[in-house]
């Protein structure tokens, strides 16, 4: 009928929350707003705008039965998988020398803190008086999530693009640490919790990647110094060869630090803007906290 056609046309003309959130002007405005926040406060700012602010309790520490069960189960699963891998590897002393395993370990620490947030909120039964400040364990959880979410994406991209050999058979932990851990962290942070990423937090990922780049140089010097046999030295990754090919390794590392890392963080940041937040409405302090779209 004519009325149904008009209704269908109206639906097509009405912008969705997704297109609104992903519009270039809105993203640029949000990015500039977050980068303009003064000092270190911008890294952990709960304020979204003049009328809305993230409620830290349910954002970091949701404590429903299913939410607690998820966090306990996932933490148990990833820790057991890590312990099994370390106990069966041929060189356990080098386990955390690799970016993959070290980032996976940091993800485990993040999951510990996210579970801690839920336990604290469950213990206090959600009766939080001050909803305008963030507690120390919530700040630590936020920091760890801002590192491991884009960090795990970086690990997955580097592995499947630069390291993976199709002729090599990968085990379960290999797939878990190079890909499956990404949705686990994302679900925990963005669906179970509703943790936002702030634009200044991109610095955390940059420093994390830069720190690992420095570690690869230290690792090379440790294994080739003091008269050791250079022939026994084996680089951690085939595309980071400081000893044999520093002139090609340096540009690769610089591209990863200043192009790939920022791009992957901005991808995660953009996805974060689509996640509905748990806001505390300052203008109506007597109302119940609600879940609102970004």
PyMOL commands that set and color helices and strands:
alter all, ss='L'
color gray80, all
select helices_A, chain A and resi 2-13+17-22+24-35+39-44+56-60+65-88+92-97+99-124+136-163+172-192+199-224+230-232+246-274+282-284
alter helices_A, ss='H'
color red, helices_A
select strands_A, chain A and resi 52-54+277-281+290-292
alter strands_A, ss='S'
color yellow, strands_A
deselect
rebuild
show_as cartoon
